[in-house]
């Protein structure tokens, strides 16, 4: 018996290897998206908790909201921002 790990992907076909890699990457993307959502929610709670005390804070919050609306891909949000 050896202590060296066995690379299981070497014993599988190319389609199975690609399928495994796709599942791994999908899981990583989903984890990254969940972490991003948590950070966004935390920021939004913080931003709403107290009004801006300076113009710089107000501008930073406005930039965030504008970017968030455009990234959301919502055509309605874009129309609302354009007036």
N, CA, C and O atoms as a DFTB+ gen file, in Angstrom:
332 C
 N C O
     1  1       0.848      -1.168       0.000
     2  2       0.000       0.000       0.000
     3  2       0.898       1.237       0.000
     4  3       1.927       1.270       0.674
     5  1       0.485       2.275      -0.781
     6  2       1.295       3.490      -0.873
     7  2       0.573       4.649      -0.212
     8  3      -0.644       4.623      -0.030
     9  1       1.340       5.658       0.140
    10  2       0.763       6.858       0.730
    11  2       0.480       7.932      -0.314
    12  3      -0.050       8.993       0.013
    13  1       0.829       7.661      -1.564
    14  2       0.612       8.641      -2.626
    15  2      -0.862       8.656      -3.030
    16  3      -1.473       7.599      -3.189
    17  1      -1.435       9.853      -3.196
    18  2      -2.830       9.923      -3.615
    19  2      -2.975       9.455      -5.067
    20  3      -2.059       9.599      -5.878
    21  1      -4.112       8.909      -5.363
    22  2      -4.403       8.433      -6.711
    23  2      -5.187       9.523      -7.435
    24  3      -6.189      10.021      -6.922
    25  1      -4.729       9.887      -8.620
    26  2      -5.436      10.875      -9.442
    27  2      -6.523      10.130     -10.213
    28  3      -6.258       9.493     -11.232
    29  1      -7.738      10.224      -9.708
    30  2      -8.834       9.455     -10.295
    31  2      -9.204       9.927     -11.696
    32  3      -9.654       9.129     -12.518
    33  1      -9.021      11.210     -11.975
    34  2      -9.396      11.717     -13.289
    35  2      -8.585      11.074     -14.410
    36  3      -9.046      11.018     -15.550
    37  1      -7.394      10.591     -14.102
    38  2      -6.574       9.940     -15.127
    39  2      -7.219       8.657     -15.633
    40  3      -6.919       8.218     -16.743
    41  1      -8.077       8.062     -14.860
    42  2      -8.680       6.781     -15.212
    43  2     -10.079       6.943     -15.810
    44  3     -10.790       5.958     -16.006
    45  1     -10.462       8.163     -16.092
    46  2     -11.802       8.412     -16.623
    47  2     -11.688       8.969     -18.032
    48  3     -10.634       9.463     -18.433
    49  1     -12.764       8.885     -18.766
    50  2     -12.779       9.418     -20.122
    51  2     -12.785      10.937     -20.126
    52  3     -13.043      11.573     -19.103
    53  1     -12.497      11.510     -21.286
    54  2     -12.428      12.964     -21.413
    55  2     -13.776      13.618     -21.116
    56  3     -13.817      14.664     -20.469
    57  1     -14.870      13.028     -21.572
    58  2     -16.200      13.601     -21.318
    59  2     -16.493      13.631     -19.822
    60  3     -17.036      14.614     -19.318
    61  1     -16.146      12.586     -19.121
    62  2     -16.372      12.534     -17.673
    63  2     -15.502      13.557     -16.964
    64  3     -15.945      14.175     -15.996
    65  1     -14.270      13.749     -17.430
    66  2     -13.391      14.742     -16.825
    67  2     -13.941      16.148     -17.020
    68  3     -13.932      16.961     -16.097
    69  1     -14.422      16.428     -18.236
    70  2     -14.990      17.750     -18.506
    71  2     -16.242      17.986     -17.678
    72  3     -16.456      19.077     -17.150
    73  1     -17.058      16.962     -17.573
    74  2     -18.280      17.079     -16.772
    75  2     -17.951      17.384     -15.310
    76  3     -18.598      18.222     -14.682
    77  1     -16.958      16.709     -14.786
    78  2     -16.532      16.941     -13.405
    79  2     -16.010      18.358     -13.243
    80  3     -16.338      19.033     -12.268
    81  1     -15.198      18.815     -14.195
    82  2     -14.644      20.164     -14.127
    83  2     -15.754      21.211     -14.193
    84  3     -15.698      22.215     -13.484
    85  1     -16.747      20.989     -15.025
    86  2     -17.876      21.920     -15.123
    87  2     -18.629      21.981     -13.803
    88  3     -18.988      23.066     -13.344
    89  1     -18.872      20.828     -13.188
    90  2     -19.562      20.812     -11.886
    91  2     -18.761      21.541     -10.826
    92  3     -19.324      22.276     -10.014
    93  1     -17.449      21.344     -10.828
    94  2     -16.592      22.019      -9.842
    95  2     -16.642      23.534     -10.033
    96  3     -16.773      24.287      -9.068
    97  1     -16.537      23.965     -11.276
    98  2     -16.563      25.405     -11.538
    99  2     -17.922      26.008     -11.231
   100  3     -18.004      27.111     -10.690
   101  1     -18.988      25.296     -11.570
   102  2     -20.330      25.783     -11.263
   103  2     -20.504      25.958      -9.759
   104  3     -21.066      26.955      -9.305
   105  1     -20.029      24.999      -9.001
   106  2     -20.119      25.095      -7.539
   107  2     -19.330      26.303      -7.035
   108  3     -19.784      27.017      -6.141
   109  1     -18.152      26.529      -7.610
   110  2     -17.333      27.666      -7.201
   111  2     -18.030      28.982      -7.542
   112  3     -18.021      29.910      -6.734
   113  1     -18.625      29.073      -8.710
   114  2     -19.345      30.287      -9.110
   115  2     -20.531      30.529      -8.182
   116  3     -20.765      31.660      -7.755
   117  1     -21.273      29.483      -7.871
   118  2     -22.417      29.638      -6.968
   119  2     -21.975      30.093      -5.584
   120  3     -22.642      30.919      -4.962
   121  1     -20.868      29.568      -5.100
   122  2     -20.351      29.987      -3.790
   123  2     -19.917      31.452      -3.835
   124  3     -20.169      32.205      -2.894
   125  1     -19.265      31.857      -4.931
   126  2     -18.843      33.258      -5.076
   127  2     -20.055      34.189      -5.135
   128  3     -20.050      35.261      -4.530
   129  1     -21.087      33.776      -5.862
   130  2     -22.292      34.597      -5.958
   131  2     -22.984      34.731      -4.607
   132  3     -23.471      35.807      -4.262
   133  1     -23.027      33.653      -3.850
   134  2     -23.644      33.706      -2.521
   135  2     -22.858      34.644      -1.604
   136  3     -23.449      35.407      -0.841
   137  1     -21.535      34.586      -1.679
   138  2     -20.705      35.476      -0.858
   139  2     -20.923      36.933      -1.272
   140  3     -20.999      37.817      -0.418
   141  1     -21.022      37.180      -2.562
   142  2     -21.261      38.535      -3.048
   143  2     -22.614      39.050      -2.572
   144  3     -22.724      40.199      -2.144
   145  1     -23.644      38.206      -2.643
   146  2     -24.969      38.612      -2.164
   147  2     -24.934      38.966      -0.685
   148  3     -25.549      39.944      -0.261
   149  1     -24.212      38.168       0.104
   150  2     -24.103      38.465       1.545
   151  2     -23.415      39.808       1.764
   152  3     -23.853      40.598       2.600
   153  1     -22.334      40.075       1.015
   154  2     -21.640      41.361       1.165
   155  2     -22.524      42.520       0.731
   156  3     -22.517      43.573       1.369
   157  1     -23.284      42.343      -0.343
   158  2     -24.182      43.399      -0.789
   159  2     -25.262      43.680       0.245
   160  3     -25.567      44.836       0.537
   161  1     -25.835      42.624       0.793
   162  2     -26.869      42.801       1.811
   163  2     -26.305      43.509       3.038
   164  3     -26.958      44.377       3.617
   165  1     -25.094      43.136       3.428
   166  2     -24.461      43.783       4.581
   167  2     -24.235      45.272       4.304
   168  3     -24.501      46.116       5.160
   169  1     -23.746      45.583       3.114
   170  2     -23.532      46.987       2.767
   171  2     -24.847      47.747       2.750
   172  3     -24.930      48.860       3.270
   173  1     -25.879      47.152       2.154
   174  2     -27.165      47.833       2.073
   175  2     -27.753      48.073       3.450
   176  3     -28.343      49.127       3.689
   177  1     -27.606      47.123       4.361
   178  2     -28.079      47.331       5.742
   179  2     -27.319      48.491       6.378
   180  3     -27.903      49.333       7.059
   181  1     -26.019      48.521       6.148
   182  2     -25.189      49.593       6.704
   183  2     -25.567      50.945       6.088
   184  3     -25.663      51.944       6.800
   185  1     -25.778      50.977       4.780
   186  2     -26.077      52.229       4.089
   187  2     -27.430      52.798       4.509
   188  3     -27.602      54.015       4.574
   189  1     -28.381      51.925       4.791
   190  2     -29.721      52.369       5.170
   191  2     -29.804      52.704       6.657
   192  3     -30.699      53.434       7.083
   193  1     -28.882      52.176       7.436
   194  2     -28.944      52.342       8.889
   195  2     -28.879      53.802       9.311
   196  3     -29.541      54.203      10.268
   197  1     -28.086      54.594       8.606
   198  2     -27.942      56.002       8.984
   199  2     -27.794      56.834       7.715
   200  3     -27.208      56.376       6.735
   201  1     -28.317      58.039       7.731
   202  2     -28.167      58.893       6.550
   203  2     -26.715      59.325       6.368
   204  3     -25.927      59.345       7.314
   205  1     -26.392      59.666       5.143
   206  2     -25.036      60.142       4.842
   207  2     -24.778      61.437       5.595
   208  3     -25.657      62.291       5.708
   209  1     -23.570      61.569       6.103
   210  2     -23.229      62.792       6.837
   211  2     -22.393      63.749       5.993
   212  3     -22.243      64.921       6.340
   213  1     -21.847      63.243       4.877
   214  2     -21.057      64.109       3.997
   215  2     -21.491      63.884       2.556
   216  3     -22.141      62.890       2.233
   217  1     -21.120      64.827       1.700
   218  2     -21.423      64.682       0.280
   219  2     -20.675      63.482      -0.297
   220  3     -21.186      62.810      -1.193
   221  1     -19.485      63.209       0.201
   222  2     -18.707      62.068      -0.296
   223  2     -19.429      60.748      -0.001
   224  3     -19.475      59.859      -0.851
   225  1     -19.985      60.626       1.192
   226  2     -20.742      59.415       1.538
   227  2     -21.982      59.294       0.665
   228  3     -22.295      58.210       0.172
   229  1     -22.683      60.396       0.473
   230  2     -23.886      60.379      -0.359
   231  2     -23.540      59.984      -1.792
   232  3     -24.270      59.217      -2.420
   233  1     -22.433      60.504      -2.306
   234  2     -22.010      60.173      -3.669
   235  2     -21.629      58.703      -3.783
   236  3     -21.955      58.049      -4.773
   237  1     -20.944      58.187      -2.778
   238  2     -20.551      56.778      -2.796
   239  2     -21.780      55.877      -2.790
   240  3     -21.826      54.889      -3.523
   241  1     -22.766      56.204      -1.978
   242  2     -23.994      55.415      -1.946
   243  2     -24.749      55.519      -3.266
   244  3     -25.283      54.521      -3.751
   245  1     -24.799      56.710      -3.853
   246  2     -25.474      56.890      -5.139
   247  2     -24.771      56.083      -6.227
   248  3     -25.432      55.431      -7.035
   249  1     -23.430      56.120      -6.257
   250  2     -22.675      55.326      -7.233
   251  2     -22.990      53.849      -7.080
   252  3     -23.195      53.143      -8.067
   253  1     -23.026      53.389      -5.849
   254  2     -23.320      51.981      -5.602
   255  2     -24.704      51.619      -6.141
   256  3     -24.864      50.615      -6.835
   257  1     -25.692      52.437      -5.820
   258  2     -27.058      52.141      -6.260
   259  2     -27.170      52.158      -7.778
   260  3     -27.843      51.303      -8.355
   261  1     -26.530      53.104      -8.425
   262  2     -26.583      53.177      -9.881
   263  2     -25.926      51.946     -10.495
   264  3     -26.485      51.327     -11.401
   265  1     -24.750      51.594     -10.008
   266  2     -24.070      50.398     -10.533
   267  2     -24.890      49.147     -10.283
   268  3     -24.994      48.281     -11.151
   269  1     -25.469      49.054      -9.102
   270  2     -26.265      47.873      -8.750
   271  2     -27.452      47.729      -9.692
   272  3     -27.758      46.626     -10.144
   273  1     -28.113      48.830      -9.987
   274  2     -29.260      48.780     -10.903
   275  2     -28.832      48.351     -12.297
   276  3     -29.509      47.542     -12.931
   277  1     -27.718      48.882     -12.780
   278  2     -27.267      48.521     -14.122
   279  2     -26.776      47.084     -14.183
   280  3     -26.976      46.407     -15.191
   281  1     -26.147      46.615     -13.136
   282  2     -25.673      45.226     -13.132
   283  2     -26.821      44.240     -13.004
   284  3     -26.719      43.101     -13.457
   285  1     -27.892      44.667     -12.399
   286  2     -29.029      43.778     -12.211
   287  2     -29.643      43.384     -13.548
   288  3     -30.366      42.392     -13.643
   289  1     -29.350      44.165     -14.570
   290  2     -29.863      43.816     -15.887
   291  2     -31.326      44.154     -16.063
   292  3     -31.974      43.665     -16.989
   293  1     -31.842      44.972     -15.196
   294  2     -33.252      45.313     -15.260
   295  2     -33.460      46.505     -16.193
   296  3     -32.985      47.606     -15.917
   297  1     -34.160      46.283     -17.282
   298  2     -34.450      47.359     -18.226
   299  2     -35.309      48.429     -17.561
   300  3     -35.146      49.617     -17.839
   301  1     -36.210      48.021     -16.698
   302  2     -37.078      48.984     -16.015
   303  2     -36.252      49.894     -15.108
   304  3     -36.499      51.099     -15.050
   305  1     -35.282      49.331     -14.407
   306  2     -34.429      50.137     -13.525
   307  2     -33.629      51.139     -14.347
   308  3     -33.442      52.283     -13.931
   309  1     -33.161      50.712     -15.506
   310  2     -32.410      51.623     -16.369
   311  2     -33.284      52.755     -16.851
   312  3     -32.850      53.906     -16.879
   313  1     -34.517      52.443     -17.233
   314  2     -35.435      53.488     -17.690
   315  2     -35.717      54.476     -16.560
   316  3     -35.771      55.685     -16.789
   317  1     -35.896      53.966     -15.344
   318  2     -36.172      54.833     -14.199
   319  2     -35.016      55.802     -13.951
   320  3     -35.233      56.973     -13.638
   321  1     -33.795      55.307     -14.092
   322  2     -32.629      56.157     -13.857
   323  2     -32.469      57.220     -14.943
   324  3     -32.005      58.327     -14.669
   325  1     -32.850      56.888     -16.165
   326  2     -32.697      57.838     -17.274
   327  2     -33.773      58.913     -17.235
   328  3     -33.610      59.987     -17.814
   329  1     -34.854      58.623     -16.564
   330  2     -35.908      59.632     -16.413
   331  2     -37.005      59.504     -17.344
   332  3     -37.943      60.300     -17.305
